[in-house]
Amino acid sequence: MLRKIYARYGKSKQFYRQLSSYAIVMLLAIMVNLIGYGTTMRVLEKETKKINVNAVANIQVTCDAFYNELLSAAYGLLRSSSV
């Protein structure tokens, strides 16, 4: 099939002009998509880091509050006269 197309249109300048214009358009589309992909990946990486830092900070606050309660309860038990 490609041989028939080449035999029919392969010798004309218009065929090569159209083929090259289609190739250029495809390459431009690929380049734009690669740039968009790179930008998207950088933004996602930054946002993921922010979310992880905030999640760790929230867990830290929760654990600190829990351990402070345990510590105060332990001191309360040690100071009570019934023990």
Summary of the structure (lengths in Angstrom):
residues: 83
radius of gyration: 33.9
end to end distance: 95.9
largest distance: 105.8
contacts: 153
relative contact order: 0.04
helix: 90%
strand: 0%
